[in-house]
Amino acid sequence: MTGSVVRVNTVHGKLEIPYAGFVSPHCFGVPAALKDQLAKFLREKRGELTLLQFARKLGISDSTLQRLEIGDQNLTLKSLQRIMDRLKCEMTDIFPPRNR
């Protein structure tokens, strides 16, 4: 499937993600960077709320939220969507596009 893409519809239009069928050397470090971005976003959104209060707002356990905030928790797309729904935010709010 060389040269193919996965197309994702977003509120702001269509997003095309390259699909190679294997792990690209350009992807090393990407999961960690995404976890860091999510962790920072959640810490900022939590503000003055306690871990337990914010976890309840998100519909997740406080231990899961704690691990997400330190970048030590994997997250399914379904769980990410639930968090975005509860925070009334978009994917680009959490993961802003990078300038190349």
C-alpha positions in Angstrom: 0.0 0.0 0.0 2.8 2.4 -0.8 1.6 5.9 -1.2 -1.9 5.3 0.2 -3.4 7.5 2.9 -6.0 7.2 5.6 -8.6 10.0 5.4 -10.2 11.3 8.5 -13.0 13.8 8.6 -12.7 16.5 11.2 -14.7 19.6 12.1 -12.2 21.7 10.2 -12.1 19.5 7.0 -10.4 16.4 6.0 -7.1 15.2 7.3 -4.9 12.8 5.4 -2.5 10.5 7.2 0.1 8.5 5.3 -0.2 4.8 5.6 2.8 2.6 4.9 1.8 -0.7 6.6 4.9 -0.7 8.6 6.6 1.4 11.3 8.3 4.3 9.6 11.7 5.4 11.1 10.1 8.9 11.2 7.6 7.6 13.8 10.1 6.9 16.6 9.4 9.2 19.5 5.9 10.2 18.1 3.9 8.2 20.8 6.0 9.8 23.6 5.5 13.3 22.1 1.7 12.7 21.8 1.5 11.5 25.4 3.4 14.6 26.5 1.1 16.9 24.6 -2.0 15.2 26.1 -0.5 15.3 29.6 0.2 19.0 29.3 -3.3 19.7 27.9 -5.0 17.8 30.7 -2.9 19.5 33.4 -3.8 22.9 32.0 -7.5 22.0 31.7 -7.6 20.6 35.2 -6.6 24.0 36.7 -7.5 24.2 40.3 -9.8 21.1 40.4 -8.5 18.2 42.4 -7.5 15.0 40.6 -10.6 13.3 41.7 -12.9 16.2 40.7 -11.4 16.4 37.2 -11.4 12.6 36.8 -15.1 12.5 37.6 -15.7 15.2 35.0 -13.9 13.2 32.4 -15.5 9.9 33.4 -12.3 8.1 34.2 -10.7 7.0 37.4 -8.3 9.3 39.3 -5.5 6.8 38.9 -6.0 6.8 35.1 -6.0 10.6 35.1 -2.8 10.6 37.2 -1.0 8.3 34.7 -2.3 10.3 31.8 -1.0 13.5 33.3 2.5 12.1 33.7 2.5 10.5 30.2 2.5 6.9 31.6 -0.9 5.7 30.3 -1.9 4.5 26.8 -5.3 5.7 25.6 -7.7 4.2 23.1 -9.3 6.5 20.5 -12.7 5.8 22.1 -11.4 7.0 25.4 -9.8 10.1 23.8 -13.1 10.9 22.1 -15.0 10.6 25.4 -12.5 13.0 27.0 -12.8 15.5 24.1 -16.6 15.3 24.3 -16.6 16.0 28.1 -14.2 18.9 27.6 -16.0 20.1 24.6 -12.8 20.4 22.6 -11.4 19.2 19.3 -8.4 17.0 18.4 -6.5 20.1 17.3 -6.9 21.7 20.7 -4.9 18.8 22.2 -2.6 18.2 19.2 -2.1 21.4 17.3 -0.8 21.1 13.8 3.0 21.4 13.6 4.5 23.8 11.1 7.0 22.1 8.9 
